[in-house]
Amino acid sequence: MAAVGRSETARTKLDCWHPDPSQRQADSKSTKVVIIRAASGQFPRAVCSGVQRVASELDCDVSFWRYRQPVTTFTELLDQVEALRPDVLLGVGRMQDDLLLGGELAARRQELGAAVLVAAGIQSFRDVLGVESEGFLGPSQWEASTCHRHDYGPAAPQVLKSMLQHGSETVDYPMVQAYAGALVAQRCVEAAGTVADAALRSMAGILDFSTFFGRFKIDPETGRQTGHTVLIVQWQQGRKVVVWSPDQKTGDLVYPWR
C-alpha cells in the first residue's frame, strides 16, 4: 500500500453518530475520531466535507488519514491509527477498499467504540465478510424495513415486488434510489409541463413531496438535498438493523462494536 499517512488533525466539534447532537447517547465520553479515506475521488472528499459540516456541540479530536489506490493492505496505516486508540473509526473508499479495510479491522479485534464503513450499508458487505461483518455500521438511503409516508408514486411493497419479480435476489438502496430518481423526474415533468432542462431544474427547487424512498426537497439555489434523511444501519446477528434515525429505527445500537 502506498500510504499517504496523516493529512491533518483538527480539534473540532463533531457529533460522532449523526447530525443531531442532542440525540448522541451511546458514549458521552468519546473524544477521538479517525477517518481513513481514499486520497483521490470526489466521493471521499464529499463525505469528509459532510463530517465537517455537521460538527456542532461535541468536542472530538478528528484525524484524517489518506491512502493511495490501488491498495492491497491497510496494515501499516492501521498500525499507526491503532496507536491513537480512537473511539470511532470511519472508512471512506471504493467498495473493494472498504471490504479490505473491514476484513483487516475485524481480524485485529481492535478496541473501538464503533467502526463505520460506507460500504457496510449493502448486502454485499455481509456476503463477502460473513460473520466478520458483525457490528459494523454504515449509511443507507433506504431500507425495506422502514416506512415513509408518501404522496406520490407506488408504495414500497409494490416497488419491492416489481424488482424481485425481475430477478433481483436482494434489493439494496442503490437499486431503489434509481427508481426513486425516476419518480422525481416524472413528478417534475408533470408539474412543469415540459421536458426543458431549465424548467425542470426550477420546478425541482419548488416541489416538496414524498415517495416510498422518503421526502424530496432541495435547496433551490444549491440543489442540495434537504428533505431526505440518511439512515444508519448496523450488522447484528447476520441482518441489517436500522439504528438511526429515531423515527425509523428497528433496533438499538450495539456499542462498543466488539
Sequence and secondary structure as in RCSB ss.txt:
>XXXX:A:sequence
MAAVGRSETARTKLDCWHPDPSQRQADSKSTKVVIIRAASGQFPRAVCSGVQRVASELDCDVSFWRYRQPVTTFT
ELLDQVEALRPDVLLGVGRMQDDLLLGGELAARRQELGAAVLVAAGIQSFRDVLGVESEGFLGPSQWEASTCHRH
DYGPAAPQVLKSMLQHGSETVDYPMVQAYAGALVAQRCVEAAGTVADAALRSMAGILDFSTFFGRFKIDPETGRQ
TGHTVLIVQWQQGRKVVVWSPDQKTGDLVYPWR
>XXXX:A:secstr
  EEEEEEEEEEE  SSSS GGG  S TT  EEEEEEESS HHHHHHHHHHHHT  S EEEEEEEEE SS S  H
HHHHHHHHH  SEEEEES HHHHHHHHHHHHHHT   SEEEEGGGGSHHHHHHHGGGGTT EEEES  TT     
SSS  HHHHHHHHHHTT S   HHHHHHHHHHHHHHHHHHHHTS  HHHHHHHHTT  EEETTEEE B TTT  B
 S   EEEEEETTEEEEEESTTT  S   SS  
